[in-house]
Amino acid sequence: MRRAIGLDIGGTKIAALLVTEDGEVQARHVVSTPADDAMALISAAVGAAEAVRTSDVIAIGAGVPGMVDHRTGLLRYAPNLAARELRVGERIAEATQLPCAVDNDANVAAWGEFLFGSGRGSNHMLMITVGTGIGGGVVADGRLFRGSHGFAGEIGHVIVDPEGPICGCGNRGCWEQVASGRAIERLGKEAIDLHPESLLAQLAGRDRTKVNGTLVTEAARRGDDLARSLLVSVGRRLGQGIAGLVNILDPDVVVVGGGVVLAADMLLGPARVAFRESVEAFSHRTEVPILSAQLGNDAGAIGAAAMALEECGP
C-alpha cells in the first residue's frame, strides 16, 4: 500500500502524519511553528516530516495557511506567518529528496474530509476551518476549486465590520476577527475585566493573558453562563457568514473543522440557528447540513498526503 507524509503547517504548530492511500494515519509528530522566521519554518517542517518518514514513503504533501500557487508550491502571502514569496514545495523537496505538493491548508483539509470524512458521498462541499483564523476550501463537481491564481477560498478575509478589530492581513473587521478562536479569546479577555466573579475569570486566575479559546470552552462546559454567551455570540457570527457563502456556492454540505470545533454544539448550535435565520429562502431550499469535521485536526495532513499521492505518486 502506498504511503505519503502529510504536513499541516499552522500558525502555532506543525503536524506531520504518515498516511496510507486509504487515509489511515500510521504515525504522527508535532512541533511548534517558528512563525517569525521563514527559513526556520521550513527546517521545522522538514524535521517533522523526517520524524515519521519510512523507506517506502513516495511523496510529501503540505498544507500552509495563506495564498498558495498550487502549481509551483509557492506561498505568496500568509497573514499570520513571516512568509512572503516562499518556495515551500521546492525547499521541502530539496531537503527530503521527495516530490512535494503544496496547497492552502483549508484546501487540503477540504480534500481530506471530502475523501475520508464528513464530505464523503457529496459532490459539492464547502469546508470551513475555524482555528486562530478562518480558512475555506471548496469542492465543486468532485474537484477542488482553486480559482485562476490558486487563491480561491480565502473566506476568512471577507470584511464584515469595517470598523472592527485589525486583522493580520492589514484590514479591519475581517470575518475571522469576529467568528474564530481569535474572536473567542478577545471577547474572553474583555469579559473577565467586566466580570471578575465569573468562573472564566477564576480559571484564568483573573489574568487576561491566560484567556484563550480552550479556556473559554472549558468554562462553558463547566456551566459558566458568561463563557457560554461568548460562544453563542461567536457561533452566530459564524452561522451568518456560512449563510452568505451558501447563497453564493450552493453546496450540498458544509463541513466545519479546526480547533474551535472542540466547542462542538456550544458553537455550532448557535451557528446553525443563525444560518437558518440568515440564508436566503431557507424554507424553499433543500436543507444544507452543517456538520463537524469527522477527521478533526488531522483533516489537513490527511488531505495533503492524499493530494501528494494523487499528484506525485506513480
C-alpha positions as CSV (number, residue, x, y, z in Angstrom):
1,M,0.0,0.0,0.0
2,R,1.3,3.4,-1.0
3,R,2.2,5.9,1.8
4,A,2.9,9.6,1.9
5,I,3.6,12.2,4.6
6,G,1.1,14.9,5.1
7,L,2.2,18.2,6.7
8,D,-0.3,20.6,8.3
9,I,1.6,23.8,8.8
10,G,-0.3,26.1,11.1
11,G,0.3,29.4,12.9
12,T,1.2,27.7,16.2
13,K,2.1,24.1,15.3
14,I,3.3,21.8,12.5
15,A,1.8,18.3,12.4
16,A,3.4,15.6,10.3
17,L,1.4,12.4,9.7
18,L,2.4,9.2,7.9
19,V,-0.7,8.3,5.9
20,T,-1.8,5.4,3.7
21,E,-3.7,5.8,0.4
22,D,-6.9,4.9,2.2
23,G,-6.5,7.7,4.7
24,E,-5.2,5.6,7.7
25,V,-2.8,7.5,10.0
26,Q,0.1,5.3,11.0
27,A,2.5,7.8,12.7
28,R,2.5,11.4,13.8
29,H,4.9,14.1,15.1
30,V,4.1,17.6,16.2
31,V,6.4,20.6,16.6
32,S,5.9,24.3,17.4
33,T,5.8,26.7,14.4
34,P,8.6,29.3,14.3
35,A,6.1,31.8,12.8
36,D,8.6,34.7,12.8
37,D,11.3,33.1,10.7
38,A,10.6,31.7,7.2
39,M,13.7,29.5,7.0
40,A,13.2,28.1,10.4
41,L,9.7,27.3,9.4
42,I,10.9,25.2,6.5
43,S,13.5,23.5,8.8
44,A,10.8,22.7,11.3
45,A,8.5,21.2,8.7
46,V,11.3,19.1,7.2
47,G,12.3,17.9,10.7
48,A,8.7,16.9,11.5
49,A,8.4,15.0,8.2
50,E,11.7,13.1,8.8
51,A,10.4,12.1,12.2
52,V,7.6,10.0,10.7
53,R,9.3,9.1,7.4
54,T,9.7,5.4,6.4
55,S,11.6,3.9,3.5
56,D,8.5,3.4,1.4
57,V,7.2,7.0,1.5
58,I,6.8,8.2,-2.0
59,A,5.8,11.9,-1.6
60,I,5.1,14.7,0.8
61,G,2.0,17.0,0.8
62,A,1.9,20.2,2.7
63,G,-1.0,22.5,3.7
64,V,0.1,26.0,4.5
65,P,-2.1,29.0,5.7
66,G,-2.3,31.8,3.1
67,M,-2.3,32.4,-0.6
68,V,-0.6,29.5,-2.3
69,D,0.2,28.9,-6.0
70,H,-0.5,25.2,-6.0
71,R,1.1,24.7,-9.4
72,T,4.5,25.9,-8.2
73,G,4.3,25.2,-4.5
74,L,4.9,29.0,-3.8
75,L,3.4,30.6,-0.7
76,R,2.7,34.1,-1.9
77,Y,1.4,35.6,1.4
78,A,0.5,34.3,4.8
79,P,-1.2,36.8,7.2
80,N,-0.1,35.0,10.3
81,L,3.3,33.9,9.3
82,A,6.5,35.7,8.4
83,A,6.5,34.1,5.0
84,R,6.3,36.0,1.7
85,E,7.0,34.5,-1.7
86,L,8.4,31.4,0.0
87,R,9.0,28.4,-2.2
88,V,7.7,25.8,0.2
89,G,7.4,22.9,-2.2
90,E,10.8,23.4,-3.7
91,R,12.6,23.7,-0.4
92,I,11.0,20.7,1.2
93,A,11.6,18.6,-1.9
94,E,15.3,19.7,-1.9
95,A,15.7,18.8,1.8
96,T,14.0,15.5,1.7
97,Q,14.6,14.4,-1.9
98,L,10.9,13.6,-2.2
99,P,8.4,15.2,-4.5
100,C,6.3,17.7,-2.6
101,A,2.8,19.1,-3.4
102,V,1.7,22.2,-1.6
103,D,-1.7,23.9,-1.3
104,N,-3.6,26.1,1.1
105,D,-4.3,24.5,4.5
106,A,-8.1,24.7,4.2
107,N,-8.0,23.3,0.7
108,V,-6.1,20.1,1.8
109,A,-8.4,19.8,4.9
110,A,-11.4,20.0,2.5
111,W,-9.9,17.3,0.3
112,G,-9.3,15.1,3.3
113,E,-12.9,15.5,4.5
114,F,-14.3,15.0,1.0
115,L,-12.4,11.7,0.5
116,F,-12.5,10.2,4.0
117,G,-14.6,12.3,6.3
118,S,-17.9,14.1,6.6
119,G,-17.9,15.1,3.0
120,R,-18.0,11.5,1.7
121,G,-20.8,11.0,-0.8
122,S,-21.2,14.7,-1.6
123,N,-20.4,16.3,-4.9
124,H,-20.4,20.0,-3.9
125,M,-18.8,20.6,-0.5
126,L,-17.8,23.8,1.4
127,M,-15.2,23.3,4.1
128,I,-14.7,25.9,6.8
129,T,-11.7,25.7,9.1
130,V,-12.1,27.6,12.3
131,G,-9.0,28.0,14.4
132,T,-6.9,31.0,15.2
133,G,-8.4,32.4,11.9
134,I,-10.8,31.1,9.3
135,G,-10.0,29.3,6.1
136,G,-12.1,27.8,3.4
137,G,-12.0,25.0,0.8
138,V,-14.5,24.4,-2.0
139,V,-15.1,21.1,-3.8
140,A,-17.2,21.6,-6.9
141,D,-18.3,18.7,-9.1
142,G,-15.9,16.5,-7.1
143,R,-12.8,18.6,-7.7
144,L,-11.0,21.2,-5.6
145,F,-11.9,24.7,-6.8
146,R,-8.7,26.9,-6.7
147,G,-9.6,29.8,-9.0
148,S,-7.5,31.2,-11.7
149,H,-4.5,32.0,-9.5
150,G,-4.9,29.3,-6.8
151,F,-6.2,31.8,-4.2
152,A,-9.9,30.8,-4.0
153,G,-11.3,30.1,-0.6
154,E,-9.8,32.9,1.4
155,I,-13.2,33.4,3.1
156,G,-11.8,34.5,6.5
157,H,-10.8,37.8,4.9
158,V,-14.2,39.0,3.8
159,I,-14.7,42.3,5.6
160,V,-17.9,42.1,7.7
161,D,-17.3,45.1,10.0
162,P,-15.1,47.9,8.5
163,E,-14.7,49.4,12.0
164,G,-13.9,46.1,13.6
165,P,-10.6,44.7,15.0
166,I,-7.5,44.9,12.9
167,C,-6.7,41.7,11.1
168,G,-3.3,40.0,10.4
169,C,-3.9,40.8,6.7
170,G,-3.9,44.5,7.4
171,N,-7.6,45.2,7.0
172,R,-10.2,45.8,9.7
173,G,-13.2,43.6,10.6
174,C,-12.5,40.5,8.6
175,W,-14.8,37.6,9.2
176,E,-12.1,35.7,11.1
177,Q,-11.8,38.6,13.5
178,V,-15.4,38.0,14.7
179,A,-16.0,34.3,14.2
180,S,-12.8,32.4,15.1
181,G,-10.7,31.4,18.0
182,R,-9.1,34.8,18.0
183,A,-12.6,36.3,18.5
184,I,-13.4,34.0,21.4
185,E,-10.0,34.9,23.0
186,R,-10.5,38.6,22.6
187,L,-14.1,38.6,23.9
188,G,-13.0,36.4,26.8
189,K,-10.2,38.8,27.8
190,E,-12.7,41.7,27.8
191,A,-15.3,39.7,29.7
192,I,-13.1,38.8,32.7
193,D,-12.3,42.5,33.1
194,L,-16.1,43.2,33.4
195,H,-17.0,40.0,35.3
196,P,-14.2,39.1,37.7
197,E,-16.6,36.9,39.7
198,S,-17.2,34.6,36.7
199,L,-15.9,31.0,36.6
200,L,-13.9,32.0,33.4
201,A,-12.1,34.7,35.4
202,Q,-11.4,32.3,38.2
203,L,-10.0,29.6,35.8
204,A,-7.7,32.3,34.4
205,G,-6.7,33.5,37.8
206,R,-8.1,36.8,36.8
207,D,-5.1,37.1,34.4
208,R,-6.3,38.1,31.0
209,T,-3.1,36.8,29.4
210,K,-4.2,33.3,30.3
211,V,-7.5,33.5,28.5
212,N,-7.8,31.7,25.2
213,G,-10.4,29.7,23.2
214,T,-9.6,26.5,25.1
215,L,-10.2,28.1,28.5
216,V,-13.4,29.7,27.4
217,T,-14.7,26.4,26.1
218,E,-13.7,24.7,29.4
219,A,-15.5,27.3,31.4
220,A,-18.6,26.9,29.2
221,R,-18.5,23.1,29.6
222,R,-18.5,23.6,33.4
223,G,-21.6,25.7,33.2
224,D,-20.3,29.2,33.2
225,D,-23.0,31.4,31.6
226,L,-20.6,34.1,30.7
227,A,-18.4,31.7,28.7
228,R,-21.4,30.1,27.0
229,S,-22.7,33.6,26.0
230,L,-19.4,34.3,24.3
231,L,-19.6,31.0,22.3
232,V,-23.1,31.8,21.3
233,S,-22.1,35.3,20.1
234,V,-19.2,33.9,18.0
235,G,-21.3,31.0,16.8
236,R,-23.9,33.3,15.5
237,R,-21.4,35.4,13.5
238,L,-20.1,32.1,12.1
239,G,-23.5,31.0,11.0
240,Q,-24.3,34.3,9.4
241,G,-21.1,34.1,7.4
242,I,-21.9,30.5,6.4
243,A,-25.3,31.7,5.1
244,G,-23.7,34.2,2.8
245,L,-21.4,31.5,1.4
246,V,-24.2,29.0,0.9
247,N,-26.1,31.7,-1.0
248,I,-23.1,32.0,-3.4
249,L,-21.9,28.4,-3.7
250,D,-25.0,26.3,-3.1
251,P,-23.1,23.3,-1.7
252,D,-24.8,20.1,-0.7
253,V,-23.0,20.0,2.7
254,V,-20.9,22.4,4.8
255,V,-18.2,20.8,6.9
256,V,-16.7,22.8,9.8
257,G,-13.3,21.8,11.2
258,G,-10.4,23.3,13.1
259,G,-9.5,23.6,16.7
260,V,-12.6,25.7,17.7
261,V,-14.9,22.8,16.8
262,L,-13.8,21.3,20.1
263,A,-16.6,23.5,21.5
264,A,-18.9,21.3,19.5
265,D,-22.6,22.3,19.7
266,M,-21.9,25.1,22.1
267,L,-20.6,26.9,19.0
268,L,-22.2,25.0,16.1
269,G,-25.7,25.0,17.6
270,P,-25.9,28.9,17.5
271,A,-24.2,28.8,14.1
272,R,-27.0,26.5,12.7
273,V,-29.7,28.7,14.2
274,A,-28.1,31.9,12.7
275,F,-27.7,30.1,9.4
276,R,-31.3,29.3,9.1
277,E,-32.3,32.8,10.0
278,S,-29.9,34.4,7.5
279,V,-29.7,32.2,4.4
280,E,-31.9,33.2,1.5
281,A,-35.3,31.4,1.4
282,F,-34.5,28.7,4.0
283,S,-38.0,27.2,3.7
284,H,-37.8,27.0,-0.1
285,R,-34.4,25.3,-0.5
286,T,-33.0,21.8,0.1
287,E,-31.5,21.6,3.5
288,V,-27.8,22.1,3.7
289,P,-26.4,20.3,6.7
290,I,-23.6,21.9,8.8
291,L,-21.5,19.1,10.0
292,S,-18.5,18.8,12.3
293,A,-15.4,17.6,10.5
294,Q,-15.0,13.9,11.0
295,L,-11.2,13.8,10.8
296,G,-10.8,16.5,13.4
297,N,-7.4,18.3,13.4
298,D,-6.0,15.5,11.2
299,A,-8.0,16.6,8.2
300,G,-5.4,18.9,6.7
301,A,-2.5,16.5,7.0
302,I,-4.5,13.6,5.7
303,G,-5.8,15.6,2.8
304,A,-2.3,16.9,2.0
305,A,-1.0,13.3,1.9
306,A,-3.8,12.2,-0.3
307,M,-3.1,15.1,-2.7
308,A,0.6,14.2,-2.8
309,L,-0.2,10.5,-3.6
310,E,-2.6,11.6,-6.4
311,E,-0.3,14.2,-7.9
312,C,3.2,13.0,-7.3
313,G,3.0,9.2,-6.9
314,P,3.1,6.5,-9.6
